[in-house]
C-alpha cells in the first residue's frame, strides 16, 4: 500500500490529486487546486509552496503508509514568459515536496495522457473522463485537479509495472517464473507476494 500525490503545476492554479495504491487497485482520497490569485509572482510561488507543503504534511501525519510524489514536467510553450512562470511554479511545488523528504518522479504530459487514456495526445475532457472511470468517481473533478489525479495514476501504473519487472528479474535468477508463448508470467504465489 502507498499513497501517491500527483501535482499539475500552474502559476495561477496548481492541481493536486491524491490516491491510494493497493496492488492493482487505485482509490481516490482527495483532489483540488491551490489558487494563487495575486499578480505578484513571488507571492504566487509562496502560496504554491505552502499549499503543497500543507497537503503533504497532512498525509504524513495521518497516514502510516509510504508516500510517493509525481509532478508533471514543463512543456515548452510558444510564449517563453509563460514557460518560465510555469517552470517557477513547478519548482515551488517540487521544493514543497522535497522539503518533507519525499522523492519526486517526473512525467511528461504525453506520458500521463498515455497512462490514463491510452493516447498521448488526449484532450483535457478525455483525461477528466478517464480519471472518473479509473477511480470510479461520481463527480467530475475540476480540470487541474483531474490532471493532478492523472499524474498520480501515471505514477501508480509506472511504479507497479516497474515492481513487476523487478520481481520478474529476481525470479528469473531463481527460475521460479514460467514462460508461456514468449512472455514471462508470474505465478499466483508471486503476485500475492507483491501485495
N, C-alpha and C positions, 0 to 999 in steps of 0.2 A: 504494500500500500504506500502511496505517496500523494502529496498534494502538489499540484503544478499551478504556478501563477504565470499567466500569459499577459504580455504588455504590448499594446499597439500605440507607439509613441506619436504624439502630435503636439504642436506648440500651443494650440488653443484647447484641445480636448485629447487627453490620453486615455485610451480604453484599457480596461483590465478585465480579465476573466480568470476564475479560479475553479479548478476541477479536482476531483479525487480519482486516482487511477488505482484500481484493484484488479490485477491481472489484465484481462482484455476489457474489463468494464470501466466506463468513464461515468462519473456522477457530477452533476452541476452543484457547485457550492455557492458561488457569488459572481456577479459581474456588474460593471458600471463604468463611469467615466470620472476622470479628475479634470475639472474645468478650471481654467486659469483666469479667464475674464478680466484681463488687465492689458494695457498696451505696453507696459514695461517688460522687456524680455527677462531681465534678472529676476523680477518678481514671479514671472511665469515659471521659470526654472525652479525657483524655490518651492512653489506650490506643487510642482510635479514631484520633486524630490520628497517633500513632506508627505504627500499623498501616498506615494509608493511605499515609503517607509512605514507609515501608519498602518496600511493594509497588511504588509508583510509581518510587522510586529504582532498584529492581532493573531495571525495564524501560527506564528512561532510560539506565542503564549498559550493559546487554547487548544492546540492540536499536538499530539505526541507522535507525529509521523514525519518522515523526511520531506523536505520542501524543496522543489526544483523551480527554476525560473527560466522563462523563454521570452525573448524580445525580438520583434520584427526589425530586420535590417533596413537601413535607409536606402531608398531607391534614388537614382539621380533624376531629379525633376528638371523641367525645362528652365525654370527660374532658379538661378544659383542662390538667391537670397532665401527662397523657400526651403531649398535643400539644406542650407546652413542652419536655419531655425529648427528644422526637423531633426537634424543631427544633434543640435544642442539639447533638444527635448529628450531625445533618445539617451544622450549621455547623462542627463539628470535622473532618468528612470533607472538606468543601469547603476549609477552611483548609489541610489537608494537601496537597490538590491544587494550590491556587493558590500555596502557599509554594514549589512547584517550577516555577512559571511556566506551569502548564497552564491553558488556557481550560476552563471548565466549562459544559456545556449542562445544562439542567434540563427534566425531563419529568414530567408528572403520571402517576399510576398508570394512569389511563384511557388516556392516550396510549401508554404502554408496553404495556398489555394489547392495545390495538387493533393496534399494530405487530406484536406477536408472535403473537397468537391470532386477530386479525381481529374481535375482540369486546371492547369496552371494559369489560365487567363480568365478564370471565372470572375463575374462581377460581384459587387458588394451584396446585392439581393440574393444571389446564389449562395454566397458564404453564409448569410443570415439563415437562409432556409435549411442548409445542411447542418449548421450548428444546432438548430432546433431539433432536427431529426436525430442527430447523433447523441444528443444529450436528453432527448425526449422532453423538450420544453414546451409548455402550453402557450407561453407568452414570448413573442419575439423580442430579443434584446435590441437596444439601440445599436446602430452600425458599428461605432467604435468599440462598444462592449463586446459585440459579436466577433469583431476582429481580434480582440484580446482572448476570447474563448477559443477562437480558431487557432491562434498561436499556441495556446496550451494544449489543444488537441493534437496539433502537429508534433509538439514535443513528446506527448504521450505515445503517439504512433512511432516516432523515431526511436525513442528510448526502448520501447517494447520490442521493436524489430531488432535493435542492437543487442538487447539481452538474449533474444532467441539465437542470434548469430553467435554470440559469445558462448552460450550454452552448447550450441551445436559444435563449435570448435573444440570445447572441452570434452564433449562426448566422443568426438571423432578420435581424439587421442586415446580414449579408452575402448573404442569400438562399440559403444552402447547404442548408438543411433542406427536406424535401419535405412537402407537405400531402396527406394521404390520408384521406378520409372524416371530415373535420372535426378531425383530430388531426395535430399536428406530429410527424414521425418523424425520428429520426436515421439517417444513412446508416451503413453498416458502418465507413467510414473515421472518422466522428465517434466512434463507440463505441470504436474502437481507440485514439483519442487520449485518452480518459478513463481508460484503464487504466494 
